[in-house]
Amino acid sequence: MKNKKIWIYLIVLVAFIAINKLVYDYLNQRYQDNNQLQTENNDNEVSPAVDFMVKDTNGYNVRLSSNYGKPIILNFWASWCPNCAQQLIGMQNIYGEYGEDVNFFMVNVTDGQKETISDAKDYINDKGYTFPVYFDINLEASIAYNANTIPITYLIDADGNIAAYGKGTLSEELIKNYLDDLVE
């Protein structure tokens, strides 16, 4: 009887460790900052950016499509996200360099609970960021762009087609390299 209990405990322990390993591997892969941008299509077909509407800092509705004509950086973020905090520093630097040639669409994932408009505004003001900020209060944009992990960044060409995207914290250099091609 004693040996049977030991075997049961060992089996449960091994199963517990295996399940934890699977969960760890899944989450590690999902949240890993791989510093890579992926192109939307490998077969040279264009993939139009999905249009959506968000609120600007004055409460006005703004559509993504109203920014076509220049390349767009579309970035999803939240003030509570440490990887977003790191990404936003780089985005401010890029905005300072490319702000005339690129439209910045910095979309705060504003769920009303974990992130509110006032939280996001306070964060942006405290950090001194000057890029345009928009609030996705209905999560329309977040759903359209599968922003289930943040930060996530999309680069959209002047015609409104997705050129590349990346999940996690992307380096300034990587984004600039892609932007240089889109701005030309």
N, C-alpha and C positions, 0 to 999 in steps of 0.2 A: 504494500500500500504506500509506503514511504517513497519508494522508487517511482511509482506512478505519479505522485504529486510533483516530484522533482522534474520528471519529464514534461509534465504539463506546464510547469513554470518555465522551463527552458524553451518550450515551443512558443509560449505566449511572449516571452522575452525576445526571441528571434523574430517573431512576427511584428512586434512593436518596433524593433530596431529597423526592420526592412521597410515598414510603412513610413517611419520617420525619414529614412534615407530617400525614399521616393518623393515625399513632400518637400524635403530640403532641395533635392535636385530640380524639381519643378519650379519652386519659388526662386531658386538661384538663377535658373535660366531665364525666368520671366522678368526678374528685376536686375539682371546683370547689365552693367554699363559697358557695351561692347564698342562704343565710339565708332560706329559704322553707319553710313547712310546707304540705304538700299534703293535701287531704282525701282520704280513702280512696275515696269514691264521689261522683260528681256527681249521681246520680239519687236521692238521699236514702235509699237502701237502706243498712241497717247492715251492717258487715262485722265479724263476731265476731273477737276476738283469738284467735290460736292459742295453746292452752295448752302449757306445757312445764315441765320440772323442771330446776332448777339447784341448786348447793350454796351454802349460806350460809357465813359466815366461820368458823362452828363445825363445818362439815362435814355439816350436816343438809340433807336434801333439802327444797326449797321449790318449790311450784307457783305459777305466775303467777296462776292462778285463785283461790288463797287470799288474794289481795289485792283481789279485787272488792269493791265496796261503797263505795269512794272512787275518784276518778280516779287513774290511774296514769301516771307518767312511766317509760317503758321506754327505757333508753339502753344502747347497745352501745359498748364502749370497750376500749382496751388501754393499758398504761403506756408503750409505745414510740411511740405515735402522737402527734405534736405537735398535731394538730387536736383530738384527744381531750383533751389536757392543757388546752388553751384552753377547751374545752367544759365540762370538769369544774369549773373555777373558777366559771363561771356556774351550774352545777348545784348547787354548794355554797351559793351565794347564794340560789338559788330554794328549796332545801331549808330554809334558815333562815327563809324567809318563809312557805312553804306546807307545811312538814313535818307539821303537824297535820291538814291538809285533803286532802293528796295522798299516795299511796303511791309511794315511789321504788323503782324496780327497776333498779339500776345494774349491768348485766351485763358482766362482764369476759370477753372472748373468750379463754379459757384453752386454748390449743392444746397446751400441754405442752412446746413447743419454743421458739418465739419469745416466748411469754408463759406464765409459770407462776403458780400460786397465790401462792407466796412473793414473786415479783416484784410482783404486783399488791398484795398486802398491804403490802409494804414501801413501795410508792409511795403508797398511801392514807395510811398512817401518817406518812410523811415530810411529806406535804402537809397533814396535819391534817384531812382530810375526815371528816365524821361521817354522811354519808348511808349507807343500807344498800347493801352490795356483795354480789353473787352471782357465782359462777364457773360458766361454761358449759364444763365440762371435756369433755363429749361433743359439743360444738358443736351440740346439738339446737336450742337457742334461736336460735343464729346462722343455722342453715339454715332454720328455720321462718320467720324474719323477713328472710331474704335480706340478712343483714348482711355482704355481701361487700366493702363499703367501710365504714369507720368514721371518725368517729362517725356513728351513725344513731339517731334518736330517734323513738319512737312515743308519742303521747298516746292513752290509752285511757280511755273514760268509765267511770263507776261500775258500769255494767251489763256491762262486759267487751267493749265494741265499740270498734274503732279509730276515733278521731275525726280524727286527722291524723298525719302523719309527715314527717320531713325528714332529708336526708342532709347531712353536713358540719357545720361549726360553726354553730350557731344562736344568735342573740342572746338574752340574758335577756329582753329586752322582748317579743320575738316569742313566746317560750314562755309568758311571763306572760299575754300577751293571750289566748292559747288556754286557758290554765289558768283564767283568770277566768271564762270561759264555762262550763267544765266543773265548776267548784266551785259555782257558783250553784245 
